[in-house]
Amino acid sequence: MTSKAGRRAPSRISVPTRADPLLSRLAEVLGGPMGRHTAPGLVAPGFFTVQRVLLLLTTLAALAAIAVKTPCRTGGWTTPEQFYRACYSDWPELFRSRNLGAGNFPFLSLDAPFEYPVLLGVIAGVTALLVAPGEETGLGSGARTLQYFDINAVLIAGVWILTVLATMRLANRRPWDAAMVAVAPVIIVSGTINWDLWAVLLSILGMLAFARSRPVAAGILLGLGTAVKLYPVLILGAIILLALRSGRFRPAIVTGGALAATWLAVNLPFLLRDYSAWAYFLQFSGMREPGFSSPWYLYNAFAERGGFAPLTPGFVNAASAGLFLLACLGIAVLALAAPRRPRLAQLALLIVGSFILLNKVYSPQYALWLVPLVALAYPRWRTFALWQLAEVMHWWAVWMYLALQTSGGSIYTNIDLPYYALAVAAHIILTAYILLRVVLEVLDPRTDPVRRAGIDDPGGGPFDQSPDRFTLRGRWAGRPVGSDSPRVGLGSPGSPVKESM
């Protein structure tokens, strides 16, 4: 919509208490849902804009995240107490065990292996340099470890805020969906375990750049994210599928080229300087046993108790990779056979979610990767709340299970394997359920709440509103996005979108 002066006029934004059944009922205690005669997005809201409210919510959630770690901040990160108190973090552990506090810098110091990608090692090393030297300040090792944790926690809070704002921009006329990222319980309890939120921010910024038709910037940001954690490169797969369906390959080629060039620019200096240190992450990932909370680990744990042969790392590597490739093939078929081109966020969630479920390692903080993608691909508060409940239950169960492993205590006073397995199963089932619901919405776009009012793909960038050029349903090829086919129709802007679950 444009004004007479030629400037783009503001558009109405989606109101959660109107569109979401759960929030509509919860709003009764505050006076009920917003009335139908209001015009959010058109009328100035005063001081409490969407952005300011989201900033406030994220700040409060970040303070809650620090409160969760209070037992360890006051009593120290000792084993098994840090598991019983559910306040474990990799930061203090790496600060001590990798001698970051003694001046070791990942990938640069000799005999200092670091089992993470390069850019994450740089973040770990640079933040260690910010810790005051003990000799000059009189700080003990425990105080310096606490200082290292606090520095990273403050930085993560800033990263969290930027992630919320980027998600809000990506959500287009549904900015309140970013509140899922702002108040996500799994970020509160797991955001300060490791540096995963850095990768989450870079991946969402990359998607935002792509949504604004800036493929070079998108590739650079996704390349940086891949240098922190490998998962952002999977988003390129979603872009490639959309390029194939729309016949517009240049955005995917440019984004992929910029991603590869950025990743090489970050990694190549470290690779040339010390190949063994650079390759340690890849070697460690390939040789390690299945990690806690993966289905592969559960099989080995029960096999050990039952006297069966466990799965070897080599077999798990091959099986995990094979199943993930099959999942990607299925997602590709879905993307090319769906009656309407899927949204970028939907494909990204399906690919990253499949990777998480089938990978041989699942740490509690991996759920952070999915939170913005769920907010963008499947913004249903009831389902989101149930999924978060399952993830928080798993977060607590894994620490209690590790407490049993490290304390040598009795199984009768700790969480034993069967109960821990139930928590892992709940996480797997709820995550898989969200992926299934996304698949169903791709197959029937009329049920997608994001695509109301004639919207195609807010995150599609150069693919938004593009006609199909190649599909597995040839009769749709070349038809415009706004087809009058009843299968593709989205209803009127005011029509309700039913939430299933």
N, C-alpha and C positions, 0 to 999 in steps of 0.2 A: 504494500500500500504506500503510495507517495502522496505528498501534499501538493497544493497548488504551486507552491514555491519550488517544487522539484525535489524537495528533501524527503527522505524516507520517514514516514510517520511511524510512531511507536505502535506496537501490536499488543494485543491482550496476551497475558501470560496465563498458563494453566494454574489453577488454584487447587492445592492438594486436598483441602477439606471438601471440595466439590467433586473431584474426580476419583479420589481413593476411598473405597468403602470403610476401611479400618480407621483412617484419619477422620472421616466424616462422623463416625460414631464417637471417637475419642474427643472430638471438638465440642461435644455437648456440654462438657464440664466448663468450657470457656465461653459458652453462649451460643454454640452451634456453628455449623459451617458458614462460610462467607455467603452473603446474599447474592441472588442472581442479578440484581441491578447494579452491583459494583463493577468497576472496570479496572482491575489490576493491570499495570503496565501502561495504561492510558492516563490514570490519575496519579498525581504525585503522592507518594506514601508518607511524606514527611521524613523525619530523621531515620526511622527504622526501615531502610531499604532492604531488599532481599540480601544484597551483598553484606551489609552491616550485621544483619541477623545471623547469617552464616558464619561471619567472622567471630561473633560472640559465641555461637554454639561450638565452633571448633576450638576456641580458646578455653572454654569450660571443659571440653572433652580432653584437651591436652593436659590441663591441670589434674583431671581425674586419672590420666595415664601415669602421671608422676606419683600420684597418691597410691596407685597399685604397687609401685616399686618402693614405697616407704619402708617396709620391713627390712629390705636389703640395704637401702640407703642409710638406715640408722644402725643396723646390726651387721652389715657386711655381706658380701656374696660368698658364703661358705657352703660347702656340701656336707650333708643333704639339706641343710636348713633353707637354702635358696629354692629348693624344690617344694619342700613342705609349705613354705610361705608363698609359693607361686609368684616369685618376683625375679626369676632367672633372666639374665640378659647376656648376650654374647660379648657386649662391649667390655665389661670388667674382665671377663675370662680371657679375651684376646689381648687386652692391655697387659695382663700379667704373663700369660703363657707364651705370647709372641714377642715379649720384651719391648712392646711399643713404648712403655714408660722409660726404658733404658736407652732410647734413641734409635732402635731398629725401625727402619722404614720398609714396608712391604715391597718386594720386588727389587729393591735397591741394596739393602743390607745383605751381606753374605750369610748363608746358613740360617735364613729366616723364612722358611716356607710359609706360604699364605694360601689357604684353600678357597680363595674367592677370585672373581674376575679383577682385572687390573684397576679399573676406575674405583671400585669399591675399596681396594687396597690403598689407593691414593687418599680417599676420604678418611680411612682409618688412620693413615699416617699423618695427614695434615692436622686432624683434630688432636692427635697425640702431641704434636708440636705446640699446641695451645695450652697444654697443661703446664702449670708452673713447676720448674725444677725443684725437687725436694731439697737439694743442698742449699739453694738460695733462699728458700722460704721456710724451711723447717718443717714442711709437711711430711707426714709419714706416708708409707706406701698405700695404706688404706685410704687416706685422705686424697691422695693423687688419683687413685682408682675412682673414687666418688666424683672427683672433679672431671675426670674423663667421661664418666657416664653423664654428668650434668651438661657438659658442653654439647655432647651428641644429642641429648634430649631436647635442649633448646633449639638446636638446628633442625631436628626432626619436627618440632612443633611448627617452625616456619615452613618446612617442606609440606607438612600436612595442610596448612592454610592455603598455600599456593595450589595444592592438588584440588582442594575444594573449589577454589575460584576458577580453575581451569575446567573442572567438571561442570560448574555452573554455566560457563560460556558455551561449552559443548552441548549442553542440554537445550539450548535455544529457548523456545517459549515455555519450557518446563524447568526453570532455574531452581525451584524448590527440591527437585530430585537430588541436587547436590547435598541436601541435608543428610541423606543416607551416608555420605562420606564423612560429613562433619561430626555425626554422633555415633558412627558405627562402633558397637561394643568391641568387635574384634580388633579394631585399630587401637582402642583404649587399652586393651590388655596385651596386645602383641606388637604395637607400633614401636616400642622401645626394646625389642629383642635384638633386632639387627638393623641394617641400613636399607631394608627393602623399600621403604617409602621413597627413597631417592629414585629408584628405578620406576616406581609407580608414577611419581611426578613427571619424570622425563617421558614416559610412555604416553601419559595423558596430554602433555604439552605437544608431543609429536602428533597425536590425533587431532588436537586443536589446530595446529598449523596446517595439517592436511585438510581439515574442514574449511579452512580459509583459503584453500587452493594455493598453498605454498609448499609444494612437494620437496624442494631442497631443504627448507627449514625442518620439515617433518622428518626427512631422512637423517639429518644431523642429530635431531633430538632423539630419535629412535636408536641411532647408532650409539649415542652416549648412554642411553638406557641399557643397551645390550652390553656395554662395557662395564655396567654395574651389576646387572643380573641378566641372564641370557634370554629371559622370556619376552622382552619387548620386540625381539626380532620376529616373533610369531605373528605380530600384528601386520607385518608386511604380507603374510600369507593371505589375510583378509583383503588387503588392498589388491593383491594379484587376482583374486577371485572376482572382485568387482570389476577390475579392468577387463578380464576375460569376458564377462557377461555384457558389459557395455561396449566393448570394442575400442575403448580408449586406453591404450597401453602406455602412452607417454608418462602420465602421472606415476604409474607403478614403476616404470623404468628409472625415472628421475629419483623417486623416493628410495628405491633399492640401491641405486648407485651412490647416492649421498650417504645412505646408511653404511654401506660397505666401506666407503672412503673414510668416513668418520671413525668407524671401528678400527680400521687399519691404522689411522693416524694416531689413535690412542694406544694401541697395542704394539705396533711395530717397534718403537724405541725400546720398550721393555723386552720384547722378544729378541731383538738383536743384542741387547746388553747381556742378558742371562737367560738363555732359552730354557734351562732346567727349572728356574724359578717361575718363569712365565707358564710353562707347561704343567706345573705341579697341580694346578686346579683341575685340568682335564684328566690327568693321571689319577688324581685322588677321586674324582667323580666316577671314573670308569672302574676302579678297583674296589671301591668301598662296598660294604655289605648293604643290603636294603635298609633304608633309614626308618626311624620310628614313624608310626602312623600311616605308612604306606600299606596297601593290601599285601604287597610282597613280604613286608616285615611280619605281618600277622600270620601269614602262612608259615614262615620259618619258625616263628615263636611257638605256634601250636605243633608244628612238626617236631621240634626239639622235645617238647613235653610228651608227644605221642610215640617217640622213637622212630620217626620217619626221616628220610633223607631231606635236608634243606635245599633250597634253590641256591645255586652258585651265583656270584656276581655276574659272570659272563652270560649265563642263561637269562637272568633278570634284565640285563642290559638289552639283549636281543629281543626278548619278549616285550619289554616296555616300549622299545622303539618300534617294533612291528605293530603292536596294537595302536600306538599313536598314529602311525602312518595310515592304518586302516580307518581310524577315526577321522583323520584329515581328508581321506578319500570320500568318506561319507558326507562330510561337511561340504566338500566341493560339489558332489552330486546335488546336495540340497540347495546350494547357492545357484546352481545352473538350472535346476528343475523347478524351483519355487515359482508360483504364479507371478510374483513381483520380486524385483531385485532386493535381497536382504539389506538391512542397514549395516554400516561398517561396524558399529558397536556390537550388533548381534553376532556377526561372524567372529569378531575378535574374542568375545566371551566364549563362544563355542570352542574355538581353537585353544585358548589359554586354559579354559576349564578342563578340556580333555587332557591336556598336558599334565595338569595338576593331579587329576584322578589316576592317571596311568603311570606317572613317574615313580621311580623306585625310592624317592625321598619325599616326605611331606613334613615340613616344619610348620608350627602354628602360624608363623608370620606369612606363609605363602597365601593365606586367605586374603591378605591385603591386596594382592595382585588383582583379585576379582571384584573388590568392593566398588571402585568407580565404574567398571564395566557392567556390573549388575545394575547400578543406578542408571546407566545410560541405555542398557539393552532391555531390562525387565524391571521398570520402576513400580513394583507392587509392594507396598509397605508390609502387608501381612506375611507374604512369603519371605520378604527380606528379614523380618523380625524372627521368624522361625529358623531361618538359615543362620542368623547371627547367634541365636540361642544354642544351636547345635555346635557352632564353631567355638563358642565360649566354653561349653561343656567339654569339648575336646581339649581346649587349651588347659583347663584345670586338670583333666584326667591324665594328660601326658606328663605333667609335673608330678602328680601323685604316683604315677607308675615309675617315673625316674627316681623318685624318692625311695621307693621299694628297692629298686636296682642298686642304688648307691648306699643305702643305710644298712643293708643286711638285716632289716627288721622282719618280723613275722608277716606272712600274707594275711593273717587274721586282723592285723591292725593297719593294713595298707590296702591300696587298690591293686588287686591282682589282675592278671592278664584277661580273664573273661570280661570283667567290668570295663577295663581299658578298651578292649575290642568293641564293646557296645558303643562307646563314645566315638571311636574311629568310624564305625559303621554309620552312626547318625550323621557325622560330617560328610561321608561319601554319599549317602542317600539324599540328603538335602541339597548338596551341590549338584548331583546328577538330576534331581527333580527340576532345579532352576534351568539347567541346560535343556531338559525335555520341554519345559514350557516355552522356552525361546524357539525351539524347533517348531512347535505347534503354531506359534505366532507367525513364524516365517511362512508356514504353509497356509495360514489364513490371516493375511495382513489386516483384515477388518477388526481383529481382536487386539491389535497393537495400539496402546494408548498414545504412543509418540506420534503415530501417523494420522492423527485426527486433523480435521480442518484442511485436508488436501496437502499435508506435509509429506515429503518423500523421505529424505535422509539428512537430518541436521549435521551429521558428521561426514557426509559423503563427499564434500568438497567438489572436485571436478566431475564426480559421478552423479551428483544430485540432479534429479530431473532428467537424466540422460535416458534415451530410448535403449532398449535391448538390441544387441547385435548378434549375440550367440546365446542360445539356451538349449537345454535338452528337450524343450517343448517348442518345436520349431514354429508353431502357429503364433507364438507370442513375439517372435523375433521381429524387431523393427517397429513394434507398436510403442507409442509414447507412454510415458509414466502415467499420465492422467487418463488411461483407458476407461471406457464406460462399461467394461466387462463387469457383471455382477460379482464375479469371483474376486475382483480387485477393489470393488467399491469400499469406501471407508466410512460412509455415513456422514451426517451433518455434524458441524462443530459442536452442537449441543447434545448429540446422542451419547448415551452412557456406554462405557466400555466395561463389560463384565469382568470382574476379577475372579479367577479360579484359584482358590485357596487363600 
